[in-house]
Amino acid sequence: MKKRIMVIEDDPVFQELLTMLLSKEFEATVCASVEESLPRIEAGGYQLVISDINLLGMTGFEILDRMRQSGLLETCPVVLCSSQFDAATKEKALSLGAAGFIAKPYEPEAVLAMVRSLLA
């Protein structure tokens, strides 16, 4: 059975790219907002969340915080991604509990390597 990944991304181009990249090996569900994805994540069944940081409404940092507070990070790691790939943004993501950070635009092999490593 394929491992399940929740992708939270509001840009249709990046949604399509991640879906195409991940769907060969994993079951990827794409949501355009944290508000749409959070009830699904809380219901369980996902082994990994990949979330953009800069989203309308809640940010990727906020979903990370919510998942940490509810204990979901223990069973479902979160990888944050952003076109802001300065050291401070990456450090903030990791210090808040992210299992990894991916810079946009995505390097397909780097994304797959991180996902495979986290789901191994």
Beta strands, then each sheet from edge to edge (+ up, - down):
strand 1: 4-8
strand 2: 27-31
strand 3: 48-52
strand 4: 78-82
strand 5: 100-103
sheet 1: 2+ 1+ 3+ 4+ 5+
end
